[in-house]
Amino acid sequence: MKQVLDIILCRPDERRSCCACCGAFNLGDISRASISGFLGDGELRTKGEAVEGINRSPLHPRDGSAHICPFQGFAGDGSLPGCLVHPYVAGADGRERSLYGAGICETYFCPAHFLLDARAKRLLLAHIDDWYRYSIAVVDPLGFVWMLGEVHKTTGGAGGDSALEAGAAAAINAALEVHAGFLNRLKGPLFQYSQSEYLLEYYRFSPGSGSPQTEQHRRAIRETMSGLLA
């Protein structure tokens, strides 16, 4: 039986969107500057214009199996990642030009939709406005849940299920920035297309895994958050 999703995270509103499933987080360099440069060249790629020599973030994937859709870029008013061949953007559906085609692009939902409960989704939407930090949370949903748990331990859950106090919200945003830097330093794939793949791999990169590989990173995140939660 098909699961009904309570909140769609792909582009929930006009303040944020995620480009992880389109492959931007499969780039070898997933820094904000790198992904912004790649997305900034999206219109040129979509038009079929040569970008060699001016592309600020060449298509160097993290591993041999990673796919990076060339038709993603800053859509709409130019501030959020999106599909440049989506009918809402292009006026006609051009997604058959992509590797997966319109059918898969229309029906696919990433692991975050299923691994984040309703409370975590509400807090994500309430406090993470920046598209880059938002995408990091979607790439590692259980890492985001772990960050919420750290806030809860310190504040005793102040703010309830749909809002956090200002310090707690700032701590979560700061933690996602630290996490982004950590992820960028790692080798190998990050975004996982299925829950099973994510749960097999998240010991490498997610503070939510509790793995020895991420122990030092968890300490770094706690130190960053503690100054904002004091």
Disulfide bonds with the S-S distance in Angstrom:
none
